[in-house]
Amino acid sequence: MTTVREATGVRRTSPIARHVIAGRRAIAATLQRPLASYYIVVGLTVVLAGLGLVMVLSASSIDSLTRTGSPYGTFAHQIVYCAVGGVAFLLVGRVPVRRWRVTSPWLLGLSLLALVAVMVPGLGSSVAGAQKWFVVAGLSLQPSEPAKLALVLWGAHVLLARRGPGAGRRGWSWQSLLPVVPVALLTAGLIVLEPDLGSALGIVVVLFALLWFAGVPGRLLGLLSAGALAGVAVLAVTASYRLARLTSFLGGGGDDSLGAGYQSQQALFSLADGGLLGDGLGQGAAQWSYLPNASNDFVFAILGEELGLVGSLAVLGLFALLGWVGLRIAARTVDPWNRVVVATLTIWLVAQAVINIGYVLGLLPVTGITLPLISAGGSSVIVSMISLGLLAAAARDEPDARVALARGAEVRSRG
């Protein structure tokens, strides 16, 4: 702490240090308010969705103009998805999280049926060799996204029911993991058949987060991890395009327009061009057909090019804040099922962001996982907003928040 010593020998805090201390106290006092977590979740949802709309418009305008004759084609769809997701966020955020526990088996069953139906010719839509979308009124819906959410709700229900409240990490056996692990593997297997390895990896992330927060010991998780890595390795080498991506990643990427490393290389060029402050919104060069999938899988590269290192770090900070507030809500939640659901959803959203940003930066192989709320995509945006709505509902269910809301309702009724 910076101080000055006066002639009297009394140490006094400098003005700068006083402002820093006052700011820290103000932040601490704000975070101690009963509904602080709720407002942080609401704020993050609005900021991330708003930033996503801006970046989708910037990244997709040239491609949309080429394909449809209008620069707003993809952007218009994104607005619809955000509107639907926003309504879902508000509705889910008002319903206590525990009420979804009863419906979780039905939600999981419907999601599995949808995963089967999407592969039936005439029901699902095939794009670039992958049949993983339903197209309704020109809008695409991907059943693998709600399947992850359904697995979180149902998996937490089954695991806690088998273990009982208050159980620790002792006494777990392979039988305790039934039927959650087999159902998760079935879900991942159906998604791989589409094929969509990125979404299947999302199921794996959800499964391990569920098991960890439900109290499964590290010994069993370690064995499951070894099996998961072996399975991913087999899947990676049994499809030519996945093997090409892995080989390109291990070998440093490709250098031609047909190479598997082309996207990763162009993404790095975009990030490098952005520098510290970026080229400005809409001024990047990558969306001029230099970077495929610029508005969805590689939107972070466009963001880095147009908003620079400062904008990229800001996005990383937003997802770090999401991880912190989600785990804070989970720690303050009284109901064990709520706690497992909130913590798992938080890890899933943050891990998805880490994987997406990781392969854009060339630190991970390309998997096709979207950046939550920022990438273009209907199902991902809607399900992400529903997940954040569940976090908001859990934040409203914190003991202090319930008291504050009850007092507010009482004051309004008297008024």
N, C-alpha and C positions, 0 to 999 in steps of 0.2 A: 504494500500500500504506500502510495506517495505521500510523504508528510513534509512539513516545514517546522523548524525549531525556532521559536522566537527567543528574544533576549531573556524572557522569564524562564526559559527551559521547558515550557509546556509544549507538548507535541500536538499539533493540530492537523486535521485531515485537509488535504488540498481540495480546491473546488471540484476538480475532475473526479477525484476519488469519492467525494460526497455525492456527486451525480450518479456515479456507478452504483454506490451502495443504495441510494434512493430507488434507482431503477430495479435493482435486484429485489428489494423489499416490495416494490409495487407488483412485480411479476409473481413473487411468492404469495402475496396477498390475493392476487387475482386467481391463481391456481387453487387456492384454498376455498374459493367460493363453491357452494354446493353444486351448481350446474356448469362448472368450468369445463369439465370433460365433454359434456353435451355440446356446448357452443364451439369447442375446438373441432369436434367431429363435423358439425354443420359447416363451419368455416372451411375446413379442409375439403369437404365435398364440393362446395361452391367454387372454391379457387381451382381445384384440380379439373372439375368439369368445364369451367370457363376457359382455363388455359387449353384444355383439350379441344374445345371448339375453335379457338383461335389458331392452334397449330394444325388442325385438320383442314381448315379453310386454306391456310397458307401452303400446306404440303400437297393438297389434292387438287387445287384449282386448275393447274395445267393439264393433269391427267384427265380430270372431268371434262374440261373443254375439248380435249382431243376425242374422248369417247362419246360424249353426249351433246356436245355443242354448247354446253353451259358450264361455267367454272364453279357452279354451286351445287352440282349433283350430289357428290359425296357429303358435302357440308350440310345440305338439306336433310339427308338421311340421319346424319349425326345429331342434328337438332331434334328430330323426332325421337331418336333413342334417348337423348338426354331428358327430353320432356317426360317420356314414359318412366325413365329411371327416377327422375325427380319426384314424380307423383308417388311412385313405389317407395322411395326413401321417406317421404312424409307420412305415408300410411303405416309402413312398417315401424317407423320411429315412434309411433304412438301406441303400438301394441306391445305389452310386456313380452319379453323374449321367451319366457317359459311357456307361453301359450302355443308356440310353434312345436313344442316337444311332442304333443299328442298327434299332430299331423305329419311328423317327420317320416314315419313308415310309408304313408301314402305318397308323399313328395318323392321319396326315393324310388318307389315302384313306378310312378309316372315317368321319372327321369330315365329309368332303365328301358321302359317301353319306347320312349322317344329315341333313345340311342339305337334301338333295334329298328324302329320305323324309318329313321333317316337313311338307312342303307337299303331300303326297299325301293327298287326302280319305280319311278312315278310319284313317290312321296318325297324323297330327298332330292336335293339338287347337287349335281356334280360340277365342280370347278377345278380345272387343272389336275384332274385325276383323283381328287378327294371328294367323297360324297358325305358331307358333314353338315349341310345346311337345309333348313326348311325355308322356302321363299313364300312369303305371304304379302300380297299387295305391293310387290316390289321390294319388300324389306326382308333381309335374311336373318334367320334365327338359328343359333348353334346350340343343340341340346347338351353338348358337353359342358357348357358353362353352368347351367342350373344343376347339372348332375354333381358338380363339386360342392355346391351349396347344400344340396340335399344330403350328400354324404356326411358333411359336417354335422348337420342337425341330427340325423339318424345315428351316426356313429357315436356321438357323445351320449345319446340316450342309451344305446345298448351297452357301451362300455361302463357307464356309471351304474346301470341297473345290475350288471353282472358283478361289479366290485362292491357296490353298496356305498353309502355316504361315509366320508371320513377315512376310507381305506388308503393306505400308503402304497409304497412301491414293493412291498413284500407280498409274497403269496401269489404272484402272477404266474400263470403257466400258459402253454400254447392253447389249451382249451379256453382260457379266458379271452383269447383274441378272436374266438368264433362268435358270430359269423362276420365280424367287421372286416377282417383281413381278406377272406375269400370274396366278399361282396365288392370290396375296393378293387381287388384284382380283376374281378369280372367287369367292373365298370371301366377300368383302364384297358382291359382287353378289347372291349367293344369300341372304345375310342381309337385304339391302335388299328383296328380293322378298317377305319374310315378312309385313309389312315391319317392320324393326327398325333404324332409322338409328343408334341409340345403340350397339348391338353392332357395327355396321359401322364406326363411328368407332373402336371399340376395335381392330378389325383394322388400321386405318390407323396407330394409335399403335404397335401391335406391329411393323408393317412398317418404320416410320421408325426405331424403336429398333434393330431388327435390322440395318438398313443402316448406321446410324451406328456401332454397336459392332463390326460386321464390317469397318469401315474404308472405307466408301464416301465419297468426297470431298464437300465441301459444295456443289460446283458441280452435281453430279447430284442431290443432295438438294434443292437449291433449285428445280431444274426440276420435280422430282417434287412438291414442295410446291405449286408454282403449279398443277399439274394437279389435285392433290387438293383444293385450295381451290375451283377451278372446278367440280369434280364435286360437292362438298358444296353449293355455291351452287345448282347445277341441281337437286339432289335436294330442297333446302329449298323451292324455289319451285314444284316440280311436284306437290306433295301439299298439299291445303288445310290439313290439321291442322298440318303442319310449317311452312307459311307463316304460319299464325295464331300459332304459338309464336314465330317469328322476329319478326313484326310487333309482337307484344305485348312482346317483350324490348326491341326498339329504341324502342318508344313508351312504355315505362315500366310496362307491365302493364295488366291489365283491372281492372274494379272491380265485376263482377257474377258471380253463380254460374255463368253460362254462358260467361264470358269466358275466353280462352286464358291470360290472366295470373292467373287466380284462385288456382291452386296456389302460384305464386311469391309472390303478395301475402299469402296466409295463412301461408306459411312465414316470411316476414319478421315478421308479427305474432307468431308463436310465438316466434321468436328474441328479439324485443323484450320479450315478456312474461316471458321467463326471467331477464332482468337478470343480475346478477353470479353469484349462487349457484343460481338456478333455483327452480322451484316445488316440487321434490321428485318422486321417482319415482312415477309413476302419478297425479300431481296436475295434469298439464297438461290444458288444455281442447281442444287441437287434435284429439286423437284422437276426440272426440265428433262425428265426421262433419264437422268444419270443414275438415279437411285431407285430401283424397283421397290414396290411396297412402301413408299415413302410416308404415306399417311397412316399406316398401321404398324407393321413390325418394326420399322426403322424411323418412327416419328421422332425419337430422341435425337437422332442425327440431324434432322431438320431443325429441331429446337436448339441444338448446340451451334449449328451454323448461323442461325438468325438471332439468337439471344446470347450466344457466346458462353464462355466459361461461367460467367456470373449467373446467367439463366439456368445453366445445367446444374450448378451447385444449389441454386434455389429449389429446383425440383427434387434433388437428392435430400435437401433439408425438409421438404414437405413430406416425403415418404418416411424419413426418420422420425418426424413429429407424429405421423400416423402410427408408426410402430410403438412409440413411447406412450401415446395416449390410449391406444388399444390395450396394451398390457397394464396400464394404470387402471383402466376400467375393469379389466379382468381381476386384478388384485383387490379391488374394492367391492366386487360383486359378492353377495352373500350366497346365492344359489350356486351349487357346484356345477350344474349343467350349464347355466349361464356362463360361468367362468371358463369352462372348457370350450364352449362355442365361440365366445368373444376372443379368447386367446388364439384359437385355431384360425378364425377368420382374419385376424390381424397378421399372423405369420404368413398365411396364404397370400394376402394382398401385397405385403412387403416383399415376400420372396419372389412373387411374379414380377414386381418392379425390378428387383435385383437381377433376376435372370435376363429380363429384356435389356436393361442397361448394360449388363455384363457382356452380352453378345454383340451389342452395338459398339462397345468399346474394344471388341476383339479379345476379351478375357474368357469368353465361353463360346462353345460351338453354337451356331445359329439353330434355334429350336422353334421359332415362330410364335412365341408367347408374347402377348400384347402388353403394353404399358397401361396399367389400370387408369381408366377415365380419360387418358390423354390420346391413346391410339384410336383410330377409327374402327368402329365395330359395334354392332348392335347388342348382341347377347352379353358381351364382356362389359359394356357400359352399364346395362340394366342390372346385371347380377352384381357388379361391383357396388352400385348404388344401394341395392337391397342389402348387401352385406354391411355397408356403412350405416344403413338404417337400423340394422340389428345392433350395431355398436352404439348408435344414438339411443336406442330404446334401453339398452343395458345401462348407459350413463344416467338416464332418467330414473333408473331403478336403484341407483346407489342409495344407501340409507339417508344420507344428508340431503340428497336431491329429492327423495320422496317427501321428506319433511318440508322442504322449501316449496315444493309444488303443492302440497296439501295446504300450507299456510296461504299461498297465493290464491288458491281456489276459494279458501274461506274468506279472504279479504274481498275477492270479486263478488261472492255471493252476498256479502253484507252491503257492498256498494250498490 
